[in-house]
Amino acid sequence: MRSLVFCFVLISALVGLWGFSDIPVAIPVSRESAELIVPDVLAQPKQPVLLSARLVKTRLFMQIGLGGEPVEFLVDGTSIGQTMTGGDGWARKEFIPKKKGVLELTVRLAHGKRVKAQSGTAIIGSVKRTRPIVFVELEATMAHVETPTFGPFDLSGFGQTQRSFPQPMPGAAEALTAVSKRAALLYLLVGKTSQSSDVHEWLAEHAFPSGPVFMLQPGTRALVSKIESWKDDGWTHIKAGISHNVDSVEEYVDQELQAVMVLDEDAEEDVPEGAIVVSEWKEIATLKALRFK
């Protein structure tokens, strides 16, 4: 037995001396963390729509696109194929919805050798072009929260998660559920596309009707640009907008939409001419202006 052990040690030493130790050994390579950002999409049944996702890494608070990575697109859990991310990190895949309604879009790395990222999710709102569309600004559905400050400093994020949202306004979910039976709802929020999945979780948690969420850039022209872009794409049945912001309501009026303003009874805001004012969300469910033919 001792002789066998001696032979094994001797052979191992000779292998090292003869150079076989230069045989490459597989060493695990740590993969870089990345994020898949998937925007919601407005589509129509039986017509092609371009789905997209962006693979990014964050450095010094900036998002940098990662190219050359294979990603897979799935709709309602069924794969519709793979594609590669371009130099800007974007990957795109054409898809034709077979039915109307809300479809779940998932995008994941097909095999990430260099990077790792959790799957990104979004919603495809498949809507007939003839169906009325109502914009719902999400801030109007959320209870107002006083922003804590310390001198000139905003402390709203102190002690909270980065993507937390206030509680919903009483009656908002029920009112929008009633409206959703007569029109397609498109939710709007000033923020980043990476927040969309958190918004969807908030909507589901508080029993709001499901629908695509579109993020707007800060600025007075962002809403108008979005409306005009949709109209140019053939979405001509945009009928109304619900907001608590005076500037947004004015823009809805200027676009000849039914503008509904949610305003507290004791608020002193100047109401734009032509807007409908409600003090409680439950009033919205029965508004004649939102009973589309």
C-alpha positions as CSV (number, residue, x, y, z in Angstrom):
1,M,0.0,0.0,0.0
2,R,2.8,2.4,0.9
3,S,4.5,1.6,-2.4
4,L,1.3,2.6,-4.3
5,V,1.2,5.9,-2.5
6,F,4.9,6.5,-3.2
7,C,4.3,5.8,-6.9
8,F,1.4,8.2,-7.1
9,V,3.5,11.0,-5.5
10,L,6.4,10.3,-7.8
11,I,4.3,10.3,-11.0
12,S,2.7,13.6,-9.9
13,A,6.1,15.2,-9.4
14,L,7.3,13.9,-12.8
15,V,4.2,15.3,-14.5
16,G,5.1,18.7,-13.0
17,L,8.7,18.5,-14.1
18,W,7.8,17.4,-17.7
19,G,5.7,20.5,-18.2
20,F,2.3,19.0,-18.1
21,S,1.4,21.5,-15.4
22,D,1.1,24.1,-18.1
23,I,-2.2,22.5,-19.2
24,P,-4.8,25.3,-18.8
25,V,-7.1,25.0,-15.9
26,A,-10.6,26.4,-16.1
27,I,-10.9,29.3,-13.7
28,P,-14.4,30.7,-13.0
29,V,-14.7,34.2,-14.4
30,S,-16.9,36.6,-12.5
31,R,-19.6,38.1,-14.7
32,E,-20.5,41.8,-14.6
33,S,-23.8,42.7,-13.2
34,A,-26.2,44.4,-15.7
35,E,-29.9,45.3,-16.0
36,L,-32.5,44.6,-18.6
37,I,-34.9,47.5,-19.1
38,V,-38.0,46.7,-21.0
39,P,-40.5,49.4,-22.0
40,D,-44.3,48.8,-22.3
41,V,-45.8,48.8,-25.7
42,L,-49.1,49.9,-27.3
43,A,-50.1,47.6,-30.2
44,Q,-53.1,46.5,-32.2
45,P,-54.2,42.9,-32.8
46,K,-52.9,41.2,-35.9
47,Q,-50.6,44.0,-36.8
48,P,-46.8,43.9,-36.3
49,V,-45.2,45.8,-33.4
50,L,-41.6,46.3,-32.6
51,L,-40.7,45.1,-29.1
52,S,-37.5,46.4,-27.5
53,A,-35.2,45.9,-24.5
54,R,-32.0,47.5,-23.4
55,L,-29.1,45.8,-21.6
56,V,-27.2,48.3,-19.5
57,K,-24.6,48.6,-16.7
58,T,-24.5,51.6,-14.4
59,R,-21.2,53.5,-13.8
60,L,-20.9,56.8,-12.0
61,F,-24.7,57.1,-12.0
62,M,-24.8,56.7,-15.8
63,Q,-26.3,53.9,-17.8
64,I,-24.1,52.4,-20.5
65,G,-25.4,50.0,-23.1
66,L,-23.9,46.6,-23.5
67,G,-23.7,45.2,-27.0
68,G,-23.1,41.7,-28.4
69,E,-25.2,39.9,-25.9
70,P,-28.0,37.4,-26.9
71,V,-31.4,38.0,-25.4
72,E,-34.6,36.1,-25.7
73,F,-38.1,37.6,-26.0
74,L,-41.1,35.8,-24.5
75,V,-44.8,36.7,-24.7
76,D,-47.1,35.2,-22.1
77,G,-44.4,32.7,-21.3
78,T,-43.8,31.5,-24.9
79,S,-40.6,32.3,-26.7
80,I,-40.8,34.3,-29.9
81,G,-37.1,34.2,-30.6
82,Q,-33.7,35.6,-29.8
83,T,-31.7,38.6,-31.0
84,M,-28.4,40.3,-30.1
85,T,-28.0,43.6,-28.4
86,G,-26.5,46.4,-30.5
87,G,-23.7,48.7,-29.5
88,D,-26.1,50.9,-27.7
89,G,-27.5,48.0,-25.7
90,W,-30.8,47.8,-27.5
91,A,-32.3,44.6,-28.8
92,R,-35.5,44.6,-30.9
93,K,-37.9,41.9,-32.0
94,E,-41.0,42.1,-34.2
95,F,-44.2,40.6,-32.9
96,I,-47.8,40.3,-34.1
97,P,-50.4,40.0,-31.3
98,K,-53.1,37.5,-32.1
99,K,-55.7,38.9,-29.7
100,K,-56.6,42.1,-27.9
101,G,-56.0,42.6,-24.2
102,V,-52.9,42.8,-21.9
103,L,-50.0,40.5,-22.8
104,E,-47.0,39.9,-20.6
105,L,-43.6,40.5,-22.2
106,T,-40.5,39.0,-20.6
107,V,-36.9,39.5,-21.9
108,R,-34.0,37.5,-20.5
109,L,-30.4,36.8,-21.3
110,A,-30.1,33.8,-23.5
111,H,-26.7,32.8,-22.1
112,G,-24.7,35.5,-20.4
113,K,-21.0,34.6,-20.5
114,R,-19.8,38.1,-19.8
115,V,-22.7,39.6,-17.8
116,K,-25.6,38.5,-15.6
117,A,-29.0,40.2,-15.3
118,Q,-32.4,39.4,-14.0
119,S,-35.2,39.1,-16.6
120,G,-37.0,42.3,-17.4
121,T,-40.8,42.4,-17.7
122,A,-43.3,44.7,-19.4
123,I,-46.8,44.8,-20.8
124,I,-48.1,44.8,-24.4
125,G,-51.4,46.6,-24.5
126,S,-53.1,45.1,-27.6
127,V,-55.9,47.5,-28.4
128,K,-58.1,48.0,-31.5
129,R,-57.5,51.5,-33.0
130,T,-61.2,52.2,-32.8
131,R,-61.3,51.7,-29.0
132,P,-61.4,55.0,-26.9
133,I,-58.2,55.7,-25.0
134,V,-57.9,57.5,-21.7
135,F,-54.7,58.8,-20.2
136,V,-54.4,58.4,-16.5
137,E,-51.6,60.3,-14.8
138,L,-50.5,58.1,-11.9
139,E,-49.7,60.9,-9.5
140,A,-53.4,61.8,-9.5
141,T,-54.2,58.3,-8.2
142,M,-51.7,58.5,-5.3
143,A,-52.2,60.1,-2.0
144,H,-50.3,63.3,-1.4
145,V,-47.3,62.9,0.9
146,E,-45.6,65.9,2.5
147,T,-41.9,65.9,1.4
148,P,-39.7,66.0,4.5
149,T,-36.9,68.6,4.4
150,F,-34.0,69.7,6.4
151,G,-33.2,73.3,5.4
152,P,-32.7,73.3,1.7
153,F,-32.3,69.5,1.5
154,D,-35.0,67.1,0.3
155,L,-35.2,64.1,2.6
156,S,-38.1,62.3,0.8
157,G,-35.8,59.3,0.1
158,F,-34.4,58.9,3.6
159,G,-35.4,55.7,5.3
160,Q,-37.4,54.5,2.2
161,T,-36.7,52.1,-0.6
162,Q,-35.6,53.8,-3.8
163,R,-38.8,52.9,-5.7
164,S,-41.5,53.3,-3.2
165,F,-44.9,54.8,-4.0
166,P,-47.6,56.4,-1.8
167,Q,-50.9,54.7,-0.9
168,P,-53.7,55.1,-3.6
169,M,-56.4,57.7,-3.3
170,P,-59.7,56.3,-2.0
171,G,-61.9,55.1,-4.8
172,A,-59.3,55.5,-7.5
173,A,-59.0,51.8,-8.4
174,E,-62.7,51.2,-8.4
175,A,-63.3,54.3,-10.6
176,L,-60.7,53.3,-13.2
177,T,-62.0,49.7,-13.2
178,A,-65.4,51.1,-14.3
179,V,-63.8,53.3,-17.0
180,S,-61.7,50.4,-18.3
181,K,-64.8,48.6,-19.3
182,R,-65.5,51.5,-21.8
183,A,-62.0,52.5,-22.8
184,A,-58.3,51.5,-22.9
185,L,-56.3,53.0,-20.0
186,L,-52.7,54.2,-20.6
187,Y,-50.9,55.1,-17.4
188,L,-48.5,58.0,-17.5
189,L,-45.8,58.9,-14.9
190,V,-42.8,61.2,-14.9
191,G,-39.8,59.0,-14.3
192,K,-37.5,56.4,-15.8
193,T,-38.4,53.3,-17.8
194,S,-36.6,51.1,-15.3
195,Q,-39.4,52.0,-12.8
196,S,-42.1,50.4,-15.0
197,S,-42.1,47.0,-13.3
198,D,-42.3,48.6,-9.9
199,V,-45.3,50.6,-11.1
200,H,-47.0,47.5,-12.3
201,E,-46.5,45.8,-9.0
202,W,-48.1,48.8,-7.2
203,L,-51.1,48.8,-9.6
204,A,-51.6,45.0,-9.0
205,E,-51.1,45.3,-5.3
206,H,-53.9,47.9,-5.1
207,A,-56.3,46.2,-7.6
208,F,-56.0,48.8,-10.4
209,P,-56.9,47.6,-13.9
210,S,-53.9,46.4,-15.8
211,G,-52.5,48.6,-18.6
212,P,-49.3,49.8,-20.2
213,V,-47.3,52.4,-18.3
214,F,-45.4,55.1,-20.2
215,M,-42.7,57.2,-18.6
216,L,-42.5,60.9,-19.4
217,Q,-39.5,63.1,-19.2
218,P,-39.7,66.2,-17.0
219,G,-40.8,69.3,-18.8
220,T,-43.9,71.0,-20.1
221,R,-43.7,69.6,-23.7
222,A,-43.2,66.0,-22.8
223,L,-46.9,65.2,-22.6
224,V,-47.8,67.1,-25.8
225,S,-45.0,65.3,-27.7
226,K,-46.2,61.9,-26.5
227,I,-49.8,62.6,-27.5
228,E,-48.8,64.0,-30.9
229,S,-46.5,61.0,-31.5
230,W,-49.4,58.5,-30.8
231,K,-51.7,60.4,-33.1
232,D,-49.1,60.4,-35.8
233,D,-48.9,56.6,-35.4
234,G,-52.6,56.3,-36.1
235,W,-54.0,56.3,-32.5
236,T,-56.7,58.9,-33.3
237,H,-59.2,57.7,-30.7
238,I,-57.5,59.3,-27.7
239,K,-60.5,60.8,-25.9
240,A,-59.6,62.0,-22.4
241,G,-56.9,62.6,-19.8
242,I,-57.2,62.5,-16.0
243,S,-54.7,64.6,-13.9
244,H,-54.4,66.7,-10.9
245,N,-51.8,69.0,-12.5
246,V,-52.9,72.3,-14.0
247,D,-50.3,72.3,-16.8
248,S,-51.3,68.8,-17.9
249,V,-55.0,69.6,-17.8
250,E,-54.4,72.7,-20.0
251,E,-52.5,70.5,-22.5
252,Y,-55.4,68.0,-22.6
253,V,-57.8,70.9,-23.3
254,D,-55.5,72.3,-26.0
255,Q,-55.4,68.8,-27.6
256,E,-59.3,68.9,-27.6
257,L,-59.5,66.0,-25.2
258,Q,-61.9,65.6,-22.3
259,A,-59.8,66.9,-19.4
260,V,-60.7,65.7,-16.0
261,M,-59.0,67.3,-13.0
262,V,-58.9,65.7,-9.6
263,L,-58.8,68.5,-7.1
264,D,-59.3,68.7,-3.4
265,E,-62.3,70.8,-2.3
266,D,-60.1,73.2,-0.4
267,A,-57.5,73.6,-3.1
268,E,-57.0,77.0,-4.6
269,E,-55.8,76.0,-8.1
270,D,-57.0,77.9,-11.1
271,V,-59.0,75.4,-13.2
272,P,-58.4,75.7,-16.9
273,E,-61.5,76.6,-18.9
274,G,-63.2,73.5,-20.4
275,A,-61.9,71.1,-17.8
276,I,-64.2,68.9,-15.6
277,V,-63.4,69.1,-11.9
278,V,-64.0,66.3,-9.4
279,S,-63.1,66.3,-5.7
280,E,-63.4,62.5,-5.3
281,W,-62.4,59.6,-7.5
282,K,-65.7,57.9,-7.2
283,E,-67.2,60.8,-9.2
284,I,-65.1,59.8,-12.2
285,A,-66.8,56.4,-12.6
286,T,-70.2,58.0,-13.5
287,L,-69.0,61.0,-15.5
288,K,-71.0,61.3,-18.7
289,A,-67.9,62.7,-20.4
290,L,-66.2,59.3,-20.0
291,R,-69.2,57.4,-21.4
292,F,-68.0,56.9,-24.9
293,K,-70.1,55.8,-27.8
